[in-house]
């Protein structure tokens, strides 16, 4: 969704159109199937990226294909219900899926909860480790 899709739009030939994003007649701020053949699904929220990618991985496996499926999700959306359900189901199915966590410490509102606390702890440990090494 939004800024998570911008890199995808640049990589799929829409760099020149980026200044028109979210403007009348411009490109969408989200993935839109009618905008590009590379937008394989349409979404308005980043928590959907993992469930969509899982569906694509399952289809890949059923078709006997052998390509990678990659999902990008922001740290604020990672705790979303759809994302958690997708992670749980991917683990249950042992599906081969690459998840890229964009830990940019951004959210519409302050993130709360146990998962946020855990990510903050490992972020702090990682920063401490890089300072020591």
C-alpha positions in Angstrom: 0.0 0.0 0.0 1.1 3.6 -0.3 4.8 4.1 0.2 5.3 0.3 0.3 4.2 0.2 -3.4 6.3 3.1 -4.6 9.5 1.1 -5.0 7.5 -1.5 -6.9 6.1 1.2 -9.2 9.6 2.5 -9.9 11.0 -1.0 -10.6 8.1 -1.7 -13.0 8.6 1.3 -15.3 6.5 4.0 -13.7 9.4 6.2 -12.3 8.5 9.1 -14.6 4.9 9.0 -13.4 5.7 9.1 -9.7 5.1 12.9 -9.4 1.5 12.3 -10.5 0.8 9.8 -7.8 -2.6 10.3 -6.0 -3.5 13.1 -8.5 -6.4 13.2 -10.8 -5.3 11.4 -14.0 -2.1 10.2 -12.3 -1.1 6.8 -11.0 -2.6 5.3 -8.0 -1.0 5.3 -4.5 -1.8 1.6 -4.3 -1.4 -1.4 -6.5 -4.0 -1.5 -9.3 -4.4 -4.4 -11.6 -5.7 -2.1 -14.4 -2.6 0.2 -14.1 0.1 -2.4 -14.8 0.6 -6.0 -15.7 3.0 -6.1 -12.8 0.4 -5.2 -10.2 -0.8 -8.8 -9.6 -3.4 -7.8 -7.1 -5.1 -4.6 -5.9 -5.1 -3.5 -2.3 -5.6 -0.6 -0.1 -3.9 -1.8 3.0 -0.4 -3.3 3.5 -1.6 -6.1 5.9 -3.0 -7.8 2.8 0.5 -8.3 1.2 1.3 -11.5 3.1 -2.1 -13.2 2.5 -1.9 -12.2 -1.2 1.7 -13.5 -1.5 0.7 -16.8 0.3 -2.1 -17.3 -2.2 0.4 -16.8 -5.0 2.9 -19.2 -3.4 0.1 -21.9 -3.0 -0.8 -21.4 -6.7 2.8 -21.7 -7.7 3.2 -25.0 -5.7 -0.1 -26.4 -7.1 1.1 -25.6 -10.7 4.5 -27.2 -10.1 6.3 -24.0 -10.7 9.6 -23.0 -9.0 9.8 -19.2 -8.7 10.1 -17.0 -5.6 7.2 -15.1 -4.1 8.2 -12.0 -2.2 5.9 -9.9 0.1 6.9 -6.5 1.3 5.3 -5.3 4.5 5.9 -2.3 6.8 6.5 -2.7 10.5 3.2 -0.9 11.4 1.2 -3.3 9.2 3.0 -6.4 10.3 0.8 -6.7 13.4 -2.4 -6.5 11.3 -4.8 -9.4 11.6 -4.6 -10.5 8.0 -0.8 -10.5 8.2 -0.8 -12.6 11.3 -3.2 -15.1 9.8 -1.1 -15.3 6.7 2.1 -16.0 8.7 0.4 -18.6 10.7 -1.0 -20.3 7.6 2.3 -20.1 5.7 4.0 -21.8 8.7 1.4 -24.5 8.9 1.6 -25.2 5.1 5.4 -24.9 5.1 5.1 -22.7 2.1 8.2 -21.2 0.6 7.7 -17.4 0.9 10.0 -14.5 1.3 8.8 -11.7 3.6 10.7 -8.4 3.6 10.0 -6.4 6.7 10.4 -2.6 6.0 11.3 -1.5 9.5 11.0 2.2 9.0 9.6 3.0 12.4 6.6 4.8 10.9 2.9 4.4 11.5 -0.2 6.5 11.2 -0.5 6.3 15.0 1.9 5.0 17.7 2.2 1.3 17.5 1.3 -0.7 20.7 1.1 -4.3 21.8 3.4 -7.3 22.4 4.6 -7.6 18.8 5.6 -3.9 18.8 7.4 -4.4 22.0 9.3 -7.4 20.6 10.3 -5.6 17.4 11.5 -2.6 19.5 13.6 -4.9 21.7 15.3 -6.7 18.7 15.8 -3.3 17.0 17.5 -2.0 20.1 19.6 -5.2 20.3 20.6 -4.9 16.7 21.6 -1.2 17.1 23.6 -2.1 20.2 25.3 -4.9 18.3 26.3 -2.7 15.4 27.8 -0.1 17.8 29.9 -2.7 19.5 31.1 -4.5 16.4 
